[in-house]
Amino acid sequence: MSGKDDKQGKAKPAQTREDRLKAALKTNLGRRKAQTKARAKARPEGQEGTEPSTSKRET
């Protein structure tokens, strides 16, 4: 084996890692979009821009 083969062998795993990362990002983005759509659909009319409060307040 020559040094040339070694360089090509190392480039391929980096490429496959990049492809995996791209696929994971695309999947995550699709999931987040679907979640946002579901939340918007479940939200009553007139509460378009408000998020439910998650902070604990003492009254």
C-alpha positions as CSV (number, residue, x, y, z in Angstrom):
1,M,0.0,0.0,0.0
2,S,1.2,3.5,-0.7
3,G,0.7,6.7,1.2
4,K,-1.8,7.8,-1.4
5,D,-4.2,5.1,-0.4
6,D,-4.0,6.1,3.2
7,K,-5.0,9.6,2.5
8,Q,-8.1,8.5,0.5
9,G,-9.0,6.1,3.3
10,K,-9.0,8.9,5.9
11,A,-11.1,11.3,3.7
12,K,-13.9,8.8,3.4
13,P,-14.8,8.5,7.1
14,A,-14.8,12.3,7.4
15,Q,-17.2,12.5,4.5
16,T,-19.5,9.9,5.9
17,R,-19.4,11.7,9.2
18,E,-20.4,14.9,7.5
19,D,-23.2,13.1,5.6
20,R,-24.5,11.7,9.0
21,L,-24.4,15.1,10.5
22,K,-26.3,16.6,7.6
23,A,-28.9,13.8,7.8
24,A,-29.3,14.3,11.6
25,L,-29.7,18.0,11.2
26,K,-32.3,17.6,8.5
27,T,-34.2,15.1,10.6
28,N,-34.0,17.4,13.7
29,L,-35.2,20.4,11.7
30,G,-38.2,18.5,10.3
31,R,-39.1,17.3,13.8
32,R,-38.9,20.8,15.2
33,K,-41.1,22.2,12.3
34,A,-43.7,19.5,12.9
35,Q,-43.6,20.2,16.7
36,T,-44.1,24.0,16.0
37,K,-47.0,23.2,13.6
38,A,-48.7,21.0,16.2
39,R,-48.3,23.6,18.9
40,A,-49.7,26.3,16.7
41,K,-52.7,24.1,15.8
42,A,-53.4,23.3,19.4
43,R,-53.1,27.0,20.5
44,P,-56.4,28.8,20.7
45,E,-57.1,31.7,18.3
46,G,-55.8,35.1,19.5
47,Q,-52.8,33.6,21.4
48,E,-50.6,33.6,18.4
49,G,-47.4,35.1,19.6
50,T,-47.4,34.1,23.3
51,E,-45.5,31.3,24.8
52,P,-46.7,29.6,28.0
53,S,-44.7,30.7,31.0
54,T,-42.4,28.2,32.5
55,S,-41.1,30.3,35.3
56,K,-42.4,29.9,38.8
57,R,-43.8,33.1,40.3
58,E,-44.9,33.6,43.8
59,T,-48.3,35.2,44.3
